[in-house]
Amino acid sequence: MSDSKGFLHWLFFKKWHPVPSVGSTIALFSIIGVIFVALGIVITVINNHIQEVTIYKYDQKCSPVEYNKKCSFIQKLDNMKAPIYFYYELENFYQNHRRYVKSKSSTQLSGEEISLSDAEKYCDPIIYNKDLEVWQQDVYITEQNIPVPTERKPDDIASPCGLVAKSFFNDTYALSLSGKNIALNQTGISWPNDKGKKYKRAPNSESTQWIDPENEHFIVWMRTAGLPTFRKLWGRIEQDIEEGDYTFEFQNNYNPQMFAGAKNIVLSTSGPFGGKNLFLSIAFIVVGVIQLLIALAFLIKKIRAGNSFGQKNE
């Protein structure tokens, strides 16, 4: 019994209690500070090598500005190394609103049929087909993002239902140089575990759903953003771009005026930490400098107070 108690005491109660000294504290803060500042500088250098081009309010380049129509414009681009990521960016769109985020049915998106009561509970206020946008009511958008005219009953449960699905971004793009198309790879843009698992088409998808839930543009849209200005991946250019005047052709469907916002196009290369991220580099440097200042404060205090600083008073 005594051996058992001794073992339990050793297992659960024997602890290491480090007692930091002033010197070890100064060293710890200094080391952490140097590491963070160094990482911040490294990320800053990497950011400087990342190329990024933003085309602001590209829909305003149409003359006149009309929606649900094709439009094109010329944009000069410098040399860029593949892969080049093609994003659309929205401003002043609050995907993080609580009611908006909750307005969807995960069960329905995974390919299962839901009851009217579940649709009312999870998808309010977009419950029926008649609650969708007009263009969504008589169409089926395939996995390849091709719209196919389809008749659907207005009073049937919308599939997918909810505000997030209804606000789906549906502009499409094409890029060319001197009449030669630049391929935009639109596959593999969603998270691997989303397609076919979290988002799965129903058995009778073409007759019951207005969009294939395995459409990757739809999956990317359904992953809501935390800030009112956000960008979402639309495709990848998997060849180097040479300097020249490029033609951007797009189907101008999405009207940002309905949320008093704007839509932009962003072309960006990437680095080991992803795209250009000034916040990350600044955050590392700021935290590192704070750590070094704390270490300096301890050192100055130690020099002024002598050996008595940090000693326990008897």
FIPADO-80219 format. One record per residue: y, z, x of N, C-alpha, C in turn; residue in one letter. Coordinates in pm, whole numbers, plus 50000, padded with zeros to 5 digits. Atoms other than C-alpha are relative to their C-alpha. Layout:
N
YZXYZXYZXA;...
This chain:
314
498795000050083500005000050000501265000050086M;498834999149912502365009250281500254986750071S;499865013049935501624976350457500614989749905D;499475009350100502324957550133501505002149980S;498584997150018505644975250085500804995750122K;499305004149880506544969050446500184985050007G;499925014649999505814931750410501074995149902F;499005004050100507864928950091501415003550048L;498684996149950510704947750255500494990050105H;499635009749896510634923950551500334986449938W;499845013350060510364893250322501304998749923L;498875001250092513134901450079501275007050046F;498834992049969515474925750246500484998850144F;499575001549863515524917550614500904987850010K;499005010849999518664896650653500744999950132K;499115001249884520854883550928501425000649952W;498624998250044524394895550885500924997450119H;499115002949886526664877551133501355006849984P;498684993850000529844895951224500914991350087V;499175009249922532384869551328501095007550076P;498914994649919534754878151606501214990649988S;498805008450003538284864851643499774987150077V;500265011849918537134841351918499114989849931G;500915009250069534254826751718500664993649879S;499275005450116536534822451415500934988850043T;499105010349947539084803251621499214987650039I;500835011249957536324781751770499464992249880A;500555006550119534784774651427501034991249931L;498955007850066538064763751267500434988250086F;499585010749910538954743151574498994988549997S;501045010350000535604724751578500014992149869I;499965006750130535724717451204501244991249989I;498765007750007539344706151231499934987250081G;500125011949914538644682351520499064989849937V;500955009250063535614667551338500634992749883I;499395006150119537574661651017501114990150040F;498935009149956540584646451197499404987350061V;500655011549938538264624051399499414990749894A;500555008250108536454612351084501114992749924L;498885006250069539794605750915500564988350077G;499505011049917540944584451209499024988349998I;501025010650003537644565351213500074992249869V;499925006650130537894558150839501274991849988I;498745007650001541524547250882499854986950077T;500225012149920540514522751156499124990049923V;500895008750079537684509350934500764993749884I;499195005350111540104505850641500904988650045N;499095010449950542434485250858499274986750023N;500785012349979539604460250915499484994249868H;500445004850131538814457250543501114991349939I;499025009150061540554427550381499965001649847Q;499914998450146541764431150025501174991949947E;498975008250065543694407049804500035003649852V;499854996850142545034417549463500914989849934T;499225009650079546244391849211500415007249871I;499524991850112548364411548964500304991549877Y;499685006050130548594402548595499694985050000K;500365014149986546694370248644500104992349869Y;499885007050128546814362448271501424994849978D;498625004550015550594359048301500284987150078Q;499855012449926550064329348533499754987749913K;500175011050095549104308548229501354996549938C;498745004250063551924288548078499704990149888S;499614986550043552184296247796498815009650006P;501074990049997550204328947792499284999949866V;500825000650121547434323547538498645006150028E;501304993649984544224342547483498924992149928Y;501175007450049540734329847403500074985250039N;499915013549948541504299047610499815000250151K;500165001149856540754286547960501354998050067K;498755001049925543434288748223499654999650148C;500245000549856543744282948597501325001750075S;498834998849913546114290048883499554998450144F;500285001949857546334283849257500425012650075I;499714988249919546184313049502499614997350144Q;500305001849858546414310849880499225012050051K;500834989449942543694330850058499854997750149L;500265000949857543214338650425498505000250025D;501414999449963539914337950613499435013849965N;500674987550036537524364350477498514998550029M;501425000249966534024373350595499165005049883K;500934995950105531124375850351499295013050040A;499835002450143530134394450148501405004249953P;498704997150059533354393949946499775004249855I;500244994650134533394415049631501144996249907Y;499055004950100535104401249322500075010449887F;499814989650102536524428449094501034995549897Y;498875000250093538564429048777500525014249992Y;499354986950002541034457648753500855001249874E;499194997450119542574472648440500935011850025L;499004989349988545704493848426500285005949863E;499634992750122546524520248163498914999449893N;501134999850094543054519048004499255013150022F;500564986649984541774554347941498545000249952Y;501434999150031537994551247952499485014450003Q;500434986049989537864588748017500375008349877N;499674992550123539104598247667498715005449938H;501224993350045536604622947520499344992649883R;500585006650116536134604747189499424986450039R;500475013249955535764571247365498685001450075Y;501204998249918533164583747615498785003449915V;501124995550084531034599747341499554989549900K;500285009750107531104569047113499004989450046S;501095009249965527754553247207498685007149973K;501334994450021524054558347144499114996350118S;500875002549884521934562047458498624995549955S;501315004050053518804558747244499994985249965T;499915014150038519944525347105500124991050123Q;499815007949879521004512847449498714998750080L;501285000649929517504520347581498974991449928S;500865009550068516044495347333499345004949874G;500614994450121515084518047044500944998449881E;499225001150124516204514446684500475013849958E;499484987150046518404542046544500294999549851I;499724999150143518984553946189501504999749976S;498595000150037522264551746002500655013550031L;499444986849973522744589346036500275001950149S;499774999149856522344586946414501184991450043D;498875008749968524784557746429501325006749961A;498804993050045527324577846230500315011950090E;499834988149916526774608046455500494996450139K;499725002949859526964591146795500994988650022Y;499205012149976528894558446744501314999549924C;498765000050078531714567646506501204997450092D;499835006850128533994549146433499414985849994P;500555013749999532144516746530498525001049965I;501364997750050529004518746316499334986949957I;500575012350056528484485246139500494987750076Y;499585012749939528714449146253501434996549963N;498655003350046531884445646048501075008250073K;499054992049924533494472646267500274994450139D;499835006149869533114451346580501194990450001L;498995010649991535664426446709499474987649929E;500405011850075535624393746515499074991250083V;500815008949917534204374246809498615005650027W;501294993749974531354399446847499064999449879Q;500804998950121530144397046487499024988549981Q;500855011850021528614362246502499604993650132D;500375005349870527464358946861498915008850061V;500954992449917524654369247093500264996050144Y;499715002749859525604372347461498745003150079I;501274998749929522554366747678500155008150129T;500014992949872521564384447997500804992350104E;499255008549907523144355048184501464998649961Q;498604999750045526434361648001500414987049928N;499735012250076526154330347785500065003449851I;499904997050144527424333747423499254989749917P;500785008750089525074319547159500375003649856V;499644997150140526294316446794498795005449922P;501084993650076524194339246571500585006149873T;499554993950125524544349546206499455014249990E;500404986050009524434386646140500655006249877R;499474993750121524904408145829501085010250035K;498884990949968528234426845827499655014749982P;500304986050030526714458845682498805005550076D;501064994849914523884461745935500605008750110D;499534991449891524144488046207500284991550123I;499645007649880525964473646506499095004150115A;500854997149885523804470846814500424991050117S;499674985849980525164481947052501215004149915P;498904994650078527464503946847500895008650090C;499114991049926530374526046956501224993250059G;498735004949947533834522647104499854993850139L;500145005149864532684517047464499484985749996V;500575013450011530564486947367501004990349939A;499065009050069533194472547133501104995150094K;498885003549912535854472547409499544992350124S;500605007249887533574452347643500954989350055F;499125009649933535564432047897499274986650010F;500725012750012534704395347840500714988050063N;499475011349922536854374448075498904994850093D;500935005949903534844350348292500814992150102T;499255005849889535814334748624499204989250071Y;500575010049910535184304848848501004997750112A;499155001549882536534298249197499624987050072L;500285012649931536884265249383501064997350106S;499095004449894538464249849691499874985050014L;499985014849992539464213149687498904993749916S;500985005350093537184206849391498585004750026G;501344995149969534184224049553499865014449952K;500174986750057532884254049360499535010150105N;500434988749917532524287449538499105008749912I;500964992750083529414305049407500375014849989A;499794985850028529964338949243498685005849951L;501294993950036526704358649241500245011749906N;499764989750101526694379548923498785008849977Q;501194991650013523294395948975500085011450101T;500014988549911522684429949132501315007450007G;498704993349999526134442749036499935013749932I;500164987050067524824472148830499115009150084S;500874990649929523014503348949498554996449973W;501405004250017519294496149007499255007449890P;500744992250100518104524048778500534998049858N;499435002150134520294512448487499304988549927D;500545011950066518954477748413498495001549975K;501404999250038515644478148225499505013949976G;500404986050023515554516048203501005006749906K;498974994150085518754531848077500554989949901K;499545011050086519814498247934498864990049988Y;501185008350022516994478447777500144992749867K;499865007850123516954450547520498925004049899R;500964997350108515264456147183499014988449989A;501005010850014512104436147097500544987649930P;499425011250075514074414546852501504998950032N;498624998949954517274414747055500904989049946S;499145011350037518594380046966500465000649855E;499644999650143518614386946591500695012949959S;499444987050040519734423446590501155004850088T;498984995249908522004428146891501034989150029Q;498965010049973525334411346963500144997150150W;500055002549856524804414447340498705005850054I;501214995049933521744418547558500395012050085D;499634988249921521964454247693499634999050148P;500345001949860520434441448017500964990350069E;498925007749940523524419748074500745009150098N;499474991049898524814434148402501505002349987E;498574997850024528494428848314500185011049895H;499954989850104527874450048005499635013750059F;500434987349940526044476948207501125005950087I;498904995549915528914478648458501135005649914V;498924995450088531414482048172499675013549936W;500394987850070529444509848002500055012450089M;499834988649910529674531948312501495003050008R;498574997850021533064546348218500685005550126T;499204995949884535834552248474500735013149971A;499354987050015537544585548536501514999450001G;498555001249989541084572448590500484988249916L;499515010750088543334550048376500154986550069P;500015012649925543574523748651498694999450078T;501325000849938540144512448762499634985550021F;500545013349978538274482548895498495000449984R;501455001150019534764470648813499534987050063K;500545011449929532574446949007499574989149901L;500375011350086532224412348847499034990650071W;500905008849926530444393549124500215001250150G;499905000149854529954386949495500074985650050R;499955012949930530924357549714499205001850129I;500914997749889528124354549967500134989450109E;499695009349892529774329450198501395003050050Q;498674997749944532744331750431501024991149930D;498905007750060536064320550286500964995850111I;499035005049902538314298750497501384999749937E;498635000050050542064298350468500264987449919E;499695011650083543304275850191500535004049864G;499504997950136544674271849840498834998949902D;501174999350086541974282549597500414999449852Y;499765000850144541794274549227499175010649930T;500654989950082540984304149005500034995249855F;500095003950141539754292948664499365011449923E;500544988750076539154319248399500144997749850F;499935000050145538444323048032500825012349960Q;499054989250025541414343747918499755006349863N;500404994050128539734364347645500615013849977N;499684985850016540714400447709501515001950002Y;498564998350016544194409647587500405014250039N;499614986549959545614439447782501195005749923P;498854995150077548594441547550499585009949891Q;500464990950105546424460147297499975014550048M;499914986349950546514490647527501205001550095F;498764999749920549924483447688499685000850148A;500434999749860548214476548018500114986650067G;500005012549925547544448848265498614997950059A;501285002949936544554431348421500254991950126K;499825006049869544264420948783498654995350054N;501185004149925541784403449012500115005750141I;500014994449864540794420349339498844993850077V;501025004849907538924403649626500015009350120L;500054990249892537704427749891498724998750082S;501174998349915535404429650189499655014950000T;500414985950001533644462650263499675004650141S;500374993949873532834486550545498875009949979G;501094990350013530304514350610500215010049887P;499694990550106532084536450354500384993049870F;499665007550120532474509150091501314992550018G;498735007249997535784493050002501115008350063G;498844993149941539244502550125500295012649920K;499804987150066539824539450049500955008450083N;499004992649926543074553850180499935015049970L;500054985950038542594586249989498995007650086F;501044993249923539374594550178500485002950142L;499534997949863540954589850521501115010550005S;498914990150004544084609550426499455013949974I;500584987050033541974637550276499345006350122A;500664994749880539884641250594501035004850101F;498984996249901542984642050817500755012549956I;499264988450051544854666850594499165012750012V;500874988349989541874690650574499815004050146V;500164997149858541334687750950501225006650059G;498754994149949544994695351026500155014349949V;499924986250054544884725850797499085009350077I;500944991949923541794738550982500575003150139Q;499424997949868543544733951317501195009649995L;498874990850016546664751851192499525014349981L;500574986550018544544781351079499515005550134I;500484995749868542884782551421501175003650091A;498824997249919546304780951588500655013249960L;499424987450048547594809351369499215012050050A;500844989349948544624831051468500245002050150F;499804999249855545174822651836501325006550034L;498674994049975548894831351825499965015049968I;500104986050037548124863851646499225007950105K;500824993349900545454872451903500795002250129K;499204998949877547834865652194501055011049985I;498954990150022550574887052042499465014249984R;500554986550029548354915851928499115005050112A;500864995749891546164916152238498575002749950G;501414997150031542614930052233499815008049873N;500134991950122543394952151933499824991649875S;500125008750119543474922251697498534997449969F;501385002350043540254920251501499095011650026G;500854988449974538974954051618500045009649884Q;500084990650111537824979551363500725012850037K;499274987549976540145009351335499095011949974N;500824987850016538365042551388500805010749929E;
